[in-house]
Amino acid sequence: MIIGHLDLDAFFAAVEELEDPSLKTKPLVVGGDPHGRGVVATANYVARKFGIHSAMSCAEALRRCPQTVFVQARHSLYREYSQHVWETVRGVVPTVERTGLDEGYLDIGEVADTFLEARKIGEAVQTAVRAATSLTCALGISTSKVVAKIGSDHRKPGGLTVVPGGQEASFLAPFDVRRLPGVGPKAEERLVAAGVATIGALAALGDIELRNVLPGSVGRVLHDRARGIDPRGLEGQTQRISISVENTFERDLTDRAQLHAELRRMADRLAENLRETGRTGRTVSTKLRYSDFSIRTRSTSLRVGIDEAAKIGELACALLDRALSDRPGALRLVGVGVSGLTTHQQLALV
C-alpha cells in the first residue's frame, strides 16, 4: 500500500493572496475581529514569522504584530478553489479521500508500484495543482495514513516527503509525541508525565508500561501508529462523479463571442463523452480564470439530466455572462463541467 497525504499551504490565506496579490508581502490573518473575540483561522507565512498561528485569538495576533491585515473568511470562495484542486488531483491520482477543503489522502499505489514511481507521481500532483490553481501544497507519501500525514507536515510549505516501507519507525521516532494523529491533550499529558516525549519513546514502550500509561484499545492503536503501523485504507470515491473540459488561451480574451464559441466547442466534447458512456448530467458549471489567476465558478442544476451539446453550451454561456456581470475582466482560461452524472435507464413497457 502506498498512500499520500496532501495539505494545501496556508490555504485560506493563499486564496486571499491570489485574489489580492498586494497581500503576499504583508502579515495576513483570515479570521475574526481582532478587537473582539475572533480567532485566527489561517495565517500566511509572513504572519507566522511573528508567532501567529491558527486557533490563536485575533487580539493576541494583533498584539504580536500590529501591522497584521485581518480579513473575514470567505468560505464559498475557498470551496470553489478546493473543488478545482481536487478535480486536478483526480486527474493524476483517481482515488482520493478528502478530509477537509485543504487536505486529504491519495491512493498513490493505484498508479505507482514502487516508491521511486510514487515520488514522481507526487511531483506530478504538486505541479498540476500549482499550474491549475497557482496554489502550492505539501505532500507526504508512505505505507500508511499516519506516516503520510506526518510527512506532509514535515516540509511545509511546498515540500515532498517520501518514507519507503521499512523506514516508517525511524522517520517518526524524533517527532514530539503530540504530532502523532490520535494523541489528544489528555493522552499527551499522561505520556509526557511518564517521560514519553517523542513518538520513538512511545514506540519503545513494553506491554506493561503501555497499559500503565495508556490502558485499553486506544493505547494499542497509538503504540502501533508510533511504529508506522496503520491498517486504515482510503474511504475514497472511486466512481467518476463529474467530467470537464477547459482551455488556457495564448492571450487573455475579453471578446464575448469568442468566449461563447469556445464554451460551445467544449460542450460538444462533453456531450459526446456523455453519449458514448450512456450518461446524463444534472449540473452544468462554467469555470473562469482571470488574468490575475483568480478563479470563479458558476453552476446551475436541472431537474432532469441532459446530454445535448446545444443545451450544455447554452447553459455554459449564460453562466459565463453571469460571472462576468459579477466581475468583468479579461480571461486566460475557461472551462465547462457536467456533474451529478447518472446512467441512462431504459423504461420497461407494461
N, C-alpha and C positions, 0 to 999 in steps of 0.2 A: 504494500500500500504506500503510495506517495501522495501526500496531502500538502496543499499550500494554504497559507493564511494571508489574505490581502488586507491592508489597512491604509486607507487614504490619509495623506499627511495633512493634519490640521484642517479637516475637510470644510467645515463651515467658514472658517476664516479664509481658506484658499478660494472658495467660491466668491466671497465678498471682494477679494483682491482681483479676481477676474472681472467682476462687474465694475470695479473702480480701481484701476491699476495704481493710482496715487497712494493707495493704502499699503502697497507692498513694502515700502521703506519705513512705515510707521508702526509703533506698537498697537496692535489691534485686538480687541476683545469682542466676541459675539456673546451677548448675554443680556442681563437685566440692567436696571437703573443703578448706576454707581452711587447715587445719593439716596437710594432706598435699600431694599433687601435683596437686590438682584444677585444672581450667581453667574460665574463665568461658565459658559457652555464650551467654548473653544477659544484659545488664544493663538495668535500666529507666532512664528518663531522669533520675531523681533521682541514681542512681549515676553516670551518665555525666558529671554536673557535677563529679565528683571525679576525672575522667580514667580511669574504669574502662570497659573495652571488651571485646568478645568476643576470645577467644584469649589474653587475659592470664591469668597464673596467679592462682588464687584467693588465694594467700598475698599477692601484690602488691596485689590489690584490698582485702584486709583491712588492709594497711599504709596504703593511701591513705585508707581510710575505715573506722575501727574499728567504726562503727555499722551497717555493712552487714549486711543479713539474707541468709543463704545458704540456698537450697532446692535439693533434688535435682530433676533433670529428671524429668518425668512424661510420657514420650513417647506413651503410649496416650491420655492426655487431650488432648495437643496435636494428635494425629491426628484426634480427634473434632471439635475446633474447626475444624481445617483443612478437614475434609470439609464442614462447614456453610458455611464461607467460599466454597469453590469451587462448591458447589451454588448458592449465592446469586449468585455472579458469572455462572455459566452462564445464570441466569435473565435477565440483561441482555445478555451477550455470549456466544453459544452455544459458540464455538470458543476454547479456551484450551490453552496448553501449560504444564503445571505443571513447574517446575524444582526445587521443594522444597515443604515444608509451608507455608512463608510467602511464597513468591514464584512468579511465573510470567508468561507473556506472553499477551496478549489480541488476537484478530483484530478490532480495532475497525472496520476497513474493511468488515467483513461487515455492520455495522449503521449505518455513517455514511459519507456520501460526501464530506464536507468536514471541515476541522479545526475549524470552528465547531461542527458537529454532534458531532464527536469529543469536544470539551470537555464538551458536555452529557452525552454517554454516560459519560465519565469521572466526572463529578459524580454521575451516577445510580448508578454502580458503588460509589463511596465511601459514598453514602447508604444503599444497600441492605445493604452489608456491616456498616455501623455499626448499622442497625436490626435486622438479623438476629442479630448476634453481640455487639454492643457493642464490637467491635474497630475500630481505625482503620487505614487503610492510605495509603501514598503511591503516586502513580501518575504515570508518565511516558508521554507519547504523542508519537510522531513517525513518520517514514517507515521506520525500521529498528529492529531489536532493540537495536543498540549505543546509539543515541541515546535510545531509550525507557528503557533500563536506567539510564543515567547521569541521565536526567531524573527517574526515581523517587527517586533518592538525593539529588537537589538540594534538595528542600524537605521533608525529614523532620523531625518526624512529620506525617502527615496532609495533605501538600501535593499539588498537582496542577500538573505542568509540561507544557505543550504546545509542541512545537517544530515548526512547519509546514515543509513542503517548501521548500527553498532557504535555510533558516536553520540547517541542521544544523552546518556547519563553524564558523560564528561562535559558536554556542552552546557547542560543545565546546572551542573554542580556549583559554579561560583555565584550564581544569582541569589539575591535575597529571597528568603522563603515566601515573602508576601507576593512575589512575582508569579508564583505558581497558581494557575487558574483553579479556583475552588478553595483557596486559603483566604477565609474572611478574617475580619478583625479579631473575633474570639479565638479562632484557630491559631492565628499569628501570635496572639498574646500567650497562649499556652505553650507554643513551640519555643518562642524566644525565652520565656521563663525557664524552660527546660534546657536552655543553651543551644537550641537548634535554630540557628540564624540563617543558614543557607539551604538551598534545595539539596545540595550534596549531603549535608548533615542529616536531613530528613531521610534521604535515600539510604543512609548508612545505619539507621536505627534497626535494632533487632526486634523480634516479635513482641517480647515482653515490654521493652522500652516504648514501642509504638502504642501498645494497649494502655500503658500508663499515661501517655501524653495525649493521644487521640484515640480513645476507645471506639469500638464499633466499626461499621462499614465505611464511614467517612475516612477514618484513619487509613484503612487498607487502600481505598481509592487514591488518596493523596500520596501514599507511600509508592504505589505503582507509578503514578504520574511523575513523581520525583525521579524515577528511573527511566522516564520516557515511555512508559507503558500506558497506552490509552486506546482501548479497543473501539471507541466510537467511530462510526463511519459518517459519511455525509448524509444529510437529510435533504438532498437537492432535488430540484425539479428537472427530470430527465427529458420530459416531452417538450418540444419546442412550442412556446405559447405565443410567439409573435414572429413576424417577418418584416424586414425593412430594406430599403434601398436609399443610399444617399450619394451625393456628389459634391466634391470640392472644386470650385471654379478656378480657372487660371487667373482670373481677375475678379474683384468684387463686383457684384451685379446689383443694379437698382431698377432695371427695366422690368416692369411688372409682367409684360407679355412674354419675355424670355424666361422669367421665373415660372410662370404658369406652364409654358411649353415643357420645361424641364420636369415639373411635377407630373404632368400628364404622361411623359415618357416613362417615368418611374412607376406610375400607376399601371401602365401596360405590362411592365415586367412583373409587378406584384400579382396582377390578375392572372397572368399566365401561370405563375407558380401555384396560385390557389386552385386553378382549374386542373392542373396536372396532378396535384396531390389530393384532389377531391375535397377541398376545404372551403369554408367561408369565414369571414371575419366580421365582428360586430363593431369594432372600434377602429377608426382611421385617425392617424396622428401625422402632423407635419412638424418637422424639426428645422430650426433656423439657427445658423451660427453667423454672428455679425463680424464685421471687420476687426473688432477688438477682442474676438474669440469668445465673447459671451454667448450663451445658448438660451433659446426659448423653444418650448414645445406647446402646441395647441392640439387638442383632441376632441373628437365628437363620437358618441356612441349611438348605435341604431338599435331598434327593437328586434330586427332580424339580421342575420349575416348576409354579406354580399360577396360577390366575386367578379363584378363587372368593372372593367377598366374605366369606363366613362364615369360611373358613379364615384369610384375611388378618387379619380382625378378631379371631379367637380368638388368633392368634399375637401380634398387636399388644398386646392386653390383657394377655397373660401377660408380655410384655416390660416393659410399664409396671409391673406388680406387682413384677417382679424389681428394676427400677430403684428403685422406692420402698421396697423392702425394704432395699436397699443404702444409700439416702439418703432418708429421709422428708422431706416438706415440701410447702408449697403450690406449685402450678404456675401459671405465667402463660401457658404455651404447651405444646401437644402436637402431634406430627406423626407421620405414618406414611409410610414409603417402601418401595418394592419395587425391588430391583436384581438383577443377574445376568439381564438380560432376554434372551429368545430368541424367535424367531418359531415359531408352530406349524408342524410339518412333517407332511404327510399321509403315512401309511404306505402303501406300494404293496402291493396284494394279489397274491400269487404263486399 
